[in-house]
Amino acid sequence: MARSQPVASDDESDQEPEKGVSLNFKVSPEFKKQFKGFAVAQGISMTDLLKNGFALSKKERQK
């Protein structure tokens, strides 16, 4: 099956930024409350907090 859209490479900086797709998973209500509260306290979005946490975890695990 052919793709309907071409895959963008990392060096195509003149393109519009990707809007993103949903990443759905379940967490406890308490975890969500803490996660959201921490993001607000840091002045960042929950998406940015998730991305930063993933980057740190990835860096740590590649040692």
N, C-alpha and C positions, 0 to 999 in steps of 0.2 A: 504494500500500500504506500503510495507516494505522500509526502508531506504537503500540506496545503500552503505552508509558509516556509521560506528559507530560514535556516538556522543562522543567526547573527554571530559573527566572530567577535572576540574581545576587543579587536582594534578598530571597530566601526564606531568611533566616538562622535561622528556627525549624525548618527541615527538618534531618533527619539528614545528616551529611556523606557525600558520595559515597565508596563504597569504592574506586573506581578501576577501570581496565581495564589489561590488559597492553599494553606497548609493546615489540614484539619486533624486534630487529635484531642483526646479527652484528658483533662487534668481535674484534680479535686477543686471544689469551690474555694477552699482555703489557699491552695497553691495559686489559683488565679488572682485572688485578692492580694496576696503577698507580691506576686509578680507585677501586677498592675500598679500597686502602691510604690514599689521600688522604682519602676519606670517613671512614674510621675515625680517622685522625689528627686530623681536624677535629671529630670527635664528632657527625657527622651521618649520615643514611642516604644510600645511593646515590641514592635517589629525590629527596631534597632537594638533593643536589649537582647532579643533572641539571636539576631545576627552576631552581635558582639560576643555573646556567650558561646555560640557555636565556634566562632573564630578562635577564642581562647581555648576551648576544649580541644579543637583540632590541633592547635599549636602544641599544647601540652602532651597530647597523645602521640605526636610524631617525633618525640625526643628519643 
